[in-house]
Amino acid sequence: MVNGPVQTPAPKAETPATELPQTGDKQGNALAAVGASIVAGMLGLIGFTKKKKDEKDF
């Protein structure tokens, strides 16, 4: 029997998944939401000004 340091095998690093990271995904969603809000606001303003213009005709 040999009394000496006991060697334990090093833990194996987990292999990363083959899926690529989703970079820029959150920023793209936020940008789409801001764009949709701007378009909706512009459509609302156009409809509001048209309604006011129609009321002046009477």
PDB file with one MODEL, atoms N, CA, C and O in Angstrom:
MODEL        1
ATOM      1  N   MET A   1       0.840  -1.172   0.000  1.00  0.00           N
ATOM      2  CA  MET A   1       0.000   0.000   0.000  1.00  0.00           C
ATOM      3  C   MET A   1       0.888   1.238   0.000  1.00  0.00           C
ATOM      4  O   MET A   1       1.877   1.305   0.730  1.00  0.00           O
ATOM      5  N   VAL A   2       0.524   2.221  -0.828  1.00  0.00           N
ATOM      6  CA  VAL A   2       1.316   3.433  -0.953  1.00  0.00           C
ATOM      7  C   VAL A   2       0.576   4.573  -0.272  1.00  0.00           C
ATOM      8  O   VAL A   2      -0.581   4.853  -0.585  1.00  0.00           O
ATOM      9  N   ASN A   3       1.246   5.217   0.650  1.00  0.00           N
ATOM     10  CA  ASN A   3       0.654   6.387   1.291  1.00  0.00           C
ATOM     11  C   ASN A   3       1.200   7.635   0.612  1.00  0.00           C
ATOM     12  O   ASN A   3       2.377   7.964   0.762  1.00  0.00           O
ATOM     13  N   GLY A   4       0.373   8.309  -0.111  1.00  0.00           N
ATOM     14  CA  GLY A   4       0.781   9.514  -0.814  1.00  0.00           C
ATOM     15  C   GLY A   4      -0.453  10.321  -1.189  1.00  0.00           C
ATOM     16  O   GLY A   4      -1.575   9.963  -0.832  1.00  0.00           O
ATOM     17  N   PRO A   5      -0.236  11.398  -1.902  1.00  0.00           N
ATOM     18  CA  PRO A   5      -1.396  12.208  -2.292  1.00  0.00           C
ATOM     19  C   PRO A   5      -2.321  11.418  -3.208  1.00  0.00           C
ATOM     20  O   PRO A   5      -1.882  10.710  -4.114  1.00  0.00           O
ATOM     21  N   VAL A   6      -3.571  11.558  -2.951  1.00  0.00           N
ATOM     22  CA  VAL A   6      -4.569  10.862  -3.747  1.00  0.00           C
ATOM     23  C   VAL A   6      -4.955  11.769  -4.916  1.00  0.00           C
ATOM     24  O   VAL A   6      -5.324  12.929  -4.731  1.00  0.00           O
ATOM     25  N   GLN A   7      -4.863  11.225  -6.084  1.00  0.00           N
ATOM     26  CA  GLN A   7      -5.229  12.017  -7.258  1.00  0.00           C
ATOM     27  C   GLN A   7      -6.672  11.730  -7.624  1.00  0.00           C
ATOM     28  O   GLN A   7      -7.067  10.584  -7.841  1.00  0.00           O
ATOM     29  N   THR A   8      -7.444  12.799  -7.685  1.00  0.00           N
ATOM     30  CA  THR A   8      -8.833  12.646  -8.116  1.00  0.00           C
ATOM     31  C   THR A   8      -8.948  13.229  -9.512  1.00  0.00           C
ATOM     32  O   THR A   8      -8.328  14.249  -9.813  1.00  0.00           O
ATOM     33  N   PRO A   9      -9.711  12.608 -10.341  1.00  0.00           N
ATOM     34  CA  PRO A   9      -9.841  13.142 -11.706  1.00  0.00           C
ATOM     35  C   PRO A   9     -10.532  14.508 -11.691  1.00  0.00           C
ATOM     36  O   PRO A   9     -11.470  14.740 -10.929  1.00  0.00           O
ATOM     37  N   ALA A  10     -10.049  15.393 -12.541  1.00  0.00           N
ATOM     38  CA  ALA A  10     -10.636  16.734 -12.634  1.00  0.00           C
ATOM     39  C   ALA A  10     -12.041  16.620 -13.214  1.00  0.00           C
ATOM     40  O   ALA A  10     -12.286  15.819 -14.116  1.00  0.00           O
ATOM     41  N   PRO A  11     -12.966  17.430 -12.688  1.00  0.00           N
ATOM     42  CA  PRO A  11     -14.330  17.370 -13.233  1.00  0.00           C
ATOM     43  C   PRO A  11     -14.335  17.814 -14.699  1.00  0.00           C
ATOM     44  O   PRO A  11     -13.680  18.785 -15.081  1.00  0.00           O
ATOM     45  N   LYS A  12     -15.078  17.087 -15.483  1.00  0.00           N
ATOM     46  CA  LYS A  12     -15.151  17.408 -16.909  1.00  0.00           C
ATOM     47  C   LYS A  12     -16.023  18.640 -17.103  1.00  0.00           C
ATOM     48  O   LYS A  12     -17.094  18.765 -16.509  1.00  0.00           O
ATOM     49  N   ALA A  13     -15.548  19.532 -17.935  1.00  0.00           N
ATOM     50  CA  ALA A  13     -16.346  20.721 -18.264  1.00  0.00           C
ATOM     51  C   ALA A  13     -17.484  20.286 -19.170  1.00  0.00           C
ATOM     52  O   ALA A  13     -17.303  19.482 -20.085  1.00  0.00           O
ATOM     53  N   GLU A  14     -18.644  20.826 -18.901  1.00  0.00           N
ATOM     54  CA  GLU A  14     -19.792  20.485 -19.730  1.00  0.00           C
ATOM     55  C   GLU A  14     -19.594  21.082 -21.114  1.00  0.00           C
ATOM     56  O   GLU A  14     -19.151  22.222 -21.258  1.00  0.00           O
ATOM     57  N   THR A  15     -19.922  20.315 -22.104  1.00  0.00           N
ATOM     58  CA  THR A  15     -19.785  20.823 -23.463  1.00  0.00           C
ATOM     59  C   THR A  15     -20.941  21.771 -23.743  1.00  0.00           C
ATOM     60  O   THR A  15     -22.090  21.458 -23.430  1.00  0.00           O
ATOM     61  N   PRO A  16     -20.648  22.918 -24.325  1.00  0.00           N
ATOM     62  CA  PRO A  16     -21.725  23.879 -24.599  1.00  0.00           C
ATOM     63  C   PRO A  16     -22.671  23.332 -25.666  1.00  0.00           C
ATOM     64  O   PRO A  16     -22.287  22.530 -26.518  1.00  0.00           O
ATOM     65  N   ALA A  17     -23.889  23.782 -25.593  1.00  0.00           N
ATOM     66  CA  ALA A  17     -24.891  23.350 -26.570  1.00  0.00           C
ATOM     67  C   ALA A  17     -24.520  23.913 -27.942  1.00  0.00           C
ATOM     68  O   ALA A  17     -23.822  24.922 -28.045  1.00  0.00           O
ATOM     69  N   THR A  18     -24.988  23.261 -28.966  1.00  0.00           N
ATOM     70  CA  THR A  18     -24.658  23.706 -30.320  1.00  0.00           C
ATOM     71  C   THR A  18     -25.506  24.896 -30.746  1.00  0.00           C
ATOM     72  O   THR A  18     -25.330  25.411 -31.850  1.00  0.00           O
ATOM     73  N   GLU A  19     -26.419  25.339 -29.896  1.00  0.00           N
ATOM     74  CA  GLU A  19     -27.271  26.488 -30.220  1.00  0.00           C
ATOM     75  C   GLU A  19     -26.468  27.776 -30.081  1.00  0.00           C
ATOM     76  O   GLU A  19     -25.717  27.939 -29.119  1.00  0.00           O
ATOM     77  N   LEU A  20     -26.621  28.671 -31.017  1.00  0.00           N
ATOM     78  CA  LEU A  20     -25.911  29.941 -30.976  1.00  0.00           C
ATOM     79  C   LEU A  20     -26.616  30.909 -30.040  1.00  0.00           C
ATOM     80  O   LEU A  20     -27.830  30.816 -29.862  1.00  0.00           O
ATOM     81  N   PRO A  21     -25.880  31.833 -29.440  1.00  0.00           N
ATOM     82  CA  PRO A  21     -26.508  32.808 -28.548  1.00  0.00           C
ATOM     83  C   PRO A  21     -27.391  33.777 -29.341  1.00  0.00           C
ATOM     84  O   PRO A  21     -27.088  34.119 -30.485  1.00  0.00           O
ATOM     85  N   GLN A  22     -28.463  34.203 -28.727  1.00  0.00           N
ATOM     86  CA  GLN A  22     -29.398  35.122 -29.368  1.00  0.00           C
ATOM     87  C   GLN A  22     -28.996  36.554 -29.025  1.00  0.00           C
ATOM     88  O   GLN A  22     -29.524  37.144 -28.082  1.00  0.00           O
ATOM     89  N   THR A  23     -28.076  37.100 -29.780  1.00  0.00           N
ATOM     90  CA  THR A  23     -27.605  38.454 -29.507  1.00  0.00           C
ATOM     91  C   THR A  23     -28.488  39.464 -30.213  1.00  0.00           C
ATOM     92  O   THR A  23     -28.893  39.251 -31.356  1.00  0.00           O
ATOM     93  N   GLY A  24     -28.785  40.555 -29.542  1.00  0.00           N
ATOM     94  CA  GLY A  24     -29.570  41.628 -30.142  1.00  0.00           C
ATOM     95  C   GLY A  24     -31.053  41.342 -30.212  1.00  0.00           C
ATOM     96  O   GLY A  24     -31.801  42.133 -30.788  1.00  0.00           O
ATOM     97  N   ASP A  25     -31.499  40.243 -29.647  1.00  0.00           N
ATOM     98  CA  ASP A  25     -32.911  39.889 -29.730  1.00  0.00           C
ATOM     99  C   ASP A  25     -33.771  40.855 -28.925  1.00  0.00           C
ATOM    100  O   ASP A  25     -34.816  41.300 -29.401  1.00  0.00           O
ATOM    101  N   LYS A  26     -33.346  41.178 -27.724  1.00  0.00           N
ATOM    102  CA  LYS A  26     -34.127  42.076 -26.875  1.00  0.00           C
ATOM    103  C   LYS A  26     -34.167  43.477 -27.469  1.00  0.00           C
ATOM    104  O   LYS A  26     -35.199  44.147 -27.424  1.00  0.00           O
ATOM    105  N   GLN A  27     -33.060  43.912 -28.015  1.00  0.00           N
ATOM    106  CA  GLN A  27     -33.022  45.250 -28.594  1.00  0.00           C
ATOM    107  C   GLN A  27     -33.945  45.335 -29.806  1.00  0.00           C
ATOM    108  O   GLN A  27     -34.608  46.352 -30.008  1.00  0.00           O
ATOM    109  N   GLY A  28     -33.993  44.292 -30.602  1.00  0.00           N
ATOM    110  CA  GLY A  28     -34.858  44.277 -31.771  1.00  0.00           C
ATOM    111  C   GLY A  28     -36.322  44.342 -31.393  1.00  0.00           C
ATOM    112  O   GLY A  28     -37.107  45.016 -32.059  1.00  0.00           O
ATOM    113  N   ASN A  29     -36.701  43.644 -30.322  1.00  0.00           N
ATOM    114  CA  ASN A  29     -38.081  43.678 -29.862  1.00  0.00           C
ATOM    115  C   ASN A  29     -38.452  45.057 -29.345  1.00  0.00           C
ATOM    116  O   ASN A  29     -39.554  45.542 -29.603  1.00  0.00           O
ATOM    117  N   ALA A  30     -37.554  45.684 -28.626  1.00  0.00           N
ATOM    118  CA  ALA A  30     -37.827  47.019 -28.097  1.00  0.00           C
ATOM    119  C   ALA A  30     -37.950  48.024 -29.237  1.00  0.00           C
ATOM    120  O   ALA A  30     -38.810  48.904 -29.205  1.00  0.00           O
ATOM    121  N   LEU A  31     -37.098  47.893 -30.234  1.00  0.00           N
ATOM    122  CA  LEU A  31     -37.144  48.801 -31.368  1.00  0.00           C
ATOM    123  C   LEU A  31     -38.446  48.632 -32.147  1.00  0.00           C
ATOM    124  O   LEU A  31     -39.018  49.620 -32.609  1.00  0.00           O
ATOM    125  N   ALA A  32     -38.912  47.422 -32.296  1.00  0.00           N
ATOM    126  CA  ALA A  32     -40.181  47.164 -32.982  1.00  0.00           C
ATOM    127  C   ALA A  32     -41.346  47.771 -32.203  1.00  0.00           C
ATOM    128  O   ALA A  32     -42.271  48.314 -32.808  1.00  0.00           O
ATOM    129  N   ALA A  33     -41.317  47.690 -30.888  1.00  0.00           N
ATOM    130  CA  ALA A  33     -42.385  48.251 -30.059  1.00  0.00           C
ATOM    131  C   ALA A  33     -42.405  49.772 -30.172  1.00  0.00           C
ATOM    132  O   ALA A  33     -43.475  50.374 -30.260  1.00  0.00           O
ATOM    133  N   VAL A  34     -41.232  50.392 -30.169  1.00  0.00           N
ATOM    134  CA  VAL A  34     -41.165  51.847 -30.306  1.00  0.00           C
ATOM    135  C   VAL A  34     -41.670  52.270 -31.678  1.00  0.00           C
ATOM    136  O   VAL A  34     -42.409  53.248 -31.787  1.00  0.00           O
ATOM    137  N   GLY A  35     -41.288  51.559 -32.712  1.00  0.00           N
ATOM    138  CA  GLY A  35     -41.745  51.872 -34.060  1.00  0.00           C
ATOM    139  C   GLY A  35     -43.252  51.743 -34.196  1.00  0.00           C
ATOM    140  O   GLY A  35     -43.898  52.588 -34.815  1.00  0.00           O
ATOM    141  N   ALA A  36     -43.810  50.692 -33.623  1.00  0.00           N
ATOM    142  CA  ALA A  36     -45.260  50.501 -33.674  1.00  0.00           C
ATOM    143  C   ALA A  36     -45.981  51.615 -32.927  1.00  0.00           C
ATOM    144  O   ALA A  36     -47.040  52.070 -33.361  1.00  0.00           O
ATOM    145  N   SER A  37     -45.420  52.056 -31.814  1.00  0.00           N
ATOM    146  CA  SER A  37     -46.030  53.152 -31.052  1.00  0.00           C
ATOM    147  C   SER A  37     -46.016  54.450 -31.854  1.00  0.00           C
ATOM    148  O   SER A  37     -46.994  55.198 -31.847  1.00  0.00           O
ATOM    149  N   ILE A  38     -44.917  54.714 -32.538  1.00  0.00           N
ATOM    150  CA  ILE A  38     -44.820  55.932 -33.342  1.00  0.00           C
ATOM    151  C   ILE A  38     -45.841  55.905 -34.474  1.00  0.00           C
ATOM    152  O   ILE A  38     -46.520  56.900 -34.727  1.00  0.00           O
ATOM    153  N   VAL A  39     -45.946  54.775 -35.149  1.00  0.00           N
ATOM    154  CA  VAL A  39     -46.904  54.658 -36.258  1.00  0.00           C
ATOM    155  C   VAL A  39     -48.330  54.819 -35.743  1.00  0.00           C
ATOM    156  O   VAL A  39     -49.132  55.512 -36.368  1.00  0.00           O
ATOM    157  N   ALA A  40     -48.660  54.193 -34.617  1.00  0.00           N
ATOM    158  CA  ALA A  40     -50.007  54.306 -34.055  1.00  0.00           C
ATOM    159  C   ALA A  40     -50.304  55.747 -33.658  1.00  0.00           C
ATOM    160  O   ALA A  40     -51.414  56.234 -33.875  1.00  0.00           O
ATOM    161  N   GLY A  41     -49.326  56.427 -33.081  1.00  0.00           N
ATOM    162  CA  GLY A  41     -49.517  57.832 -32.699  1.00  0.00           C
ATOM    163  C   GLY A  41     -49.736  58.726 -33.903  1.00  0.00           C
ATOM    164  O   GLY A  41     -50.578  59.623 -33.871  1.00  0.00           O
ATOM    165  N   MET A  42     -48.986  58.487 -34.960  1.00  0.00           N
ATOM    166  CA  MET A  42     -49.151  59.299 -36.172  1.00  0.00           C
ATOM    167  C   MET A  42     -50.521  59.068 -36.803  1.00  0.00           C
ATOM    168  O   MET A  42     -51.168  60.014 -37.252  1.00  0.00           O
ATOM    169  N   LEU A  43     -50.961  57.814 -36.837  1.00  0.00           N
ATOM    170  CA  LEU A  43     -52.288  57.530 -37.381  1.00  0.00           C
ATOM    171  C   LEU A  43     -53.376  58.190 -36.538  1.00  0.00           C
ATOM    172  O   LEU A  43     -54.364  58.688 -37.078  1.00  0.00           O
ATOM    173  N   GLY A  44     -53.201  58.195 -35.236  1.00  0.00           N
ATOM    174  CA  GLY A  44     -54.158  58.857 -34.350  1.00  0.00           C
ATOM    175  C   GLY A  44     -54.212  60.353 -34.589  1.00  0.00           C
ATOM    176  O   GLY A  44     -55.292  60.944 -34.607  1.00  0.00           O
ATOM    177  N   LEU A  45     -53.058  60.965 -34.772  1.00  0.00           N
ATOM    178  CA  LEU A  45     -53.026  62.410 -35.033  1.00  0.00           C
ATOM    179  C   LEU A  45     -53.668  62.749 -36.369  1.00  0.00           C
ATOM    180  O   LEU A  45     -54.384  63.744 -36.483  1.00  0.00           O
ATOM    181  N   ILE A  46     -53.416  61.934 -37.370  1.00  0.00           N
ATOM    182  CA  ILE A  46     -54.008  62.174 -38.690  1.00  0.00           C
ATOM    183  C   ILE A  46     -55.522  62.060 -38.598  1.00  0.00           C
ATOM    184  O   ILE A  46     -56.237  62.888 -39.163  1.00  0.00           O
ATOM    185  N   GLY A  47     -56.022  61.055 -37.900  1.00  0.00           N
ATOM    186  CA  GLY A  47     -57.461  60.888 -37.737  1.00  0.00           C
ATOM    187  C   GLY A  47     -58.070  62.007 -36.934  1.00  0.00           C
ATOM    188  O   GLY A  47     -59.179  62.446 -37.238  1.00  0.00           O
ATOM    189  N   PHE A  48     -57.381  62.483 -35.917  1.00  0.00           N
ATOM    190  CA  PHE A  48     -57.888  63.567 -35.075  1.00  0.00           C
ATOM    191  C   PHE A  48     -57.970  64.873 -35.853  1.00  0.00           C
ATOM    192  O   PHE A  48     -58.967  65.589 -35.752  1.00  0.00           O
ATOM    193  N   THR A  49     -56.934  65.195 -36.631  1.00  0.00           N
ATOM    194  CA  THR A  49     -56.959  66.440 -37.397  1.00  0.00           C
ATOM    195  C   THR A  49     -58.000  66.375 -38.505  1.00  0.00           C
ATOM    196  O   THR A  49     -58.625  67.387 -38.822  1.00  0.00           O
ATOM    197  N   LYS A  50     -58.196  65.209 -39.094  1.00  0.00           N
ATOM    198  CA  LYS A  50     -59.214  65.073 -40.128  1.00  0.00           C
ATOM    199  C   LYS A  50     -60.599  65.261 -39.519  1.00  0.00           C
ATOM    200  O   LYS A  50     -61.464  65.884 -40.134  1.00  0.00           O
ATOM    201  N   LYS A  51     -60.819  64.731 -38.320  1.00  0.00           N
ATOM    202  CA  LYS A  51     -62.114  64.883 -37.651  1.00  0.00           C
ATOM    203  C   LYS A  51     -62.375  66.353 -37.350  1.00  0.00           C
ATOM    204  O   LYS A  51     -63.494  66.829 -37.546  1.00  0.00           O
ATOM    205  N   LYS A  52     -61.373  67.077 -36.879  1.00  0.00           N
ATOM    206  CA  LYS A  52     -61.540  68.509 -36.596  1.00  0.00           C
ATOM    207  C   LYS A  52     -61.839  69.271 -37.871  1.00  0.00           C
ATOM    208  O   LYS A  52     -62.658  70.191 -37.864  1.00  0.00           O
ATOM    209  N   LYS A  53     -61.189  68.904 -38.967  1.00  0.00           N
ATOM    210  CA  LYS A  53     -61.405  69.583 -40.233  1.00  0.00           C
ATOM    211  C   LYS A  53     -62.830  69.339 -40.730  1.00  0.00           C
ATOM    212  O   LYS A  53     -63.466  70.252 -41.257  1.00  0.00           O
ATOM    213  N   ASP A  54     -63.334  68.111 -40.566  1.00  0.00           N
ATOM    214  CA  ASP A  54     -64.702  67.799 -40.962  1.00  0.00           C
ATOM    215  C   ASP A  54     -65.715  68.562 -40.141  1.00  0.00           C
ATOM    216  O   ASP A  54     -66.757  68.955 -40.667  1.00  0.00           O
ATOM    217  N   GLU A  55     -65.440  68.785 -38.851  1.00  0.00           N
ATOM    218  CA  GLU A  55     -66.366  69.531 -37.996  1.00  0.00           C
ATOM    219  C   GLU A  55     -66.432  70.992 -38.372  1.00  0.00           C
ATOM    220  O   GLU A  55     -67.475  71.617 -38.180  1.00  0.00           O
ATOM    221  N   LYS A  56     -65.369  71.564 -38.898  1.00  0.00           N
ATOM    222  CA  LYS A  56     -65.343  72.967 -39.297  1.00  0.00           C
ATOM    223  C   LYS A  56     -66.198  73.196 -40.545  1.00  0.00           C
ATOM    224  O   LYS A  56     -66.677  74.310 -40.757  1.00  0.00           O
ATOM    225  N   ASP A  57     -66.396  72.187 -41.359  1.00  0.00           N
ATOM    226  CA  ASP A  57     -67.172  72.323 -42.594  1.00  0.00           C
ATOM    227  C   ASP A  57     -68.642  72.567 -42.305  1.00  0.00           C
ATOM    228  O   ASP A  57     -69.336  73.121 -43.158  1.00  0.00           O
ATOM    229  N   PHE A  58     -69.148  72.182 -41.145  1.00  0.00           N
ATOM    230  CA  PHE A  58     -70.570  72.352 -40.856  1.00  0.00           C
ATOM    231  C   PHE A  58     -70.881  73.732 -40.418  1.00  0.00           C
ATOM    232  O   PHE A  58     -72.037  74.045 -40.135  1.00  0.00           O
TER     233      PHE A  58
ENDMDL
END
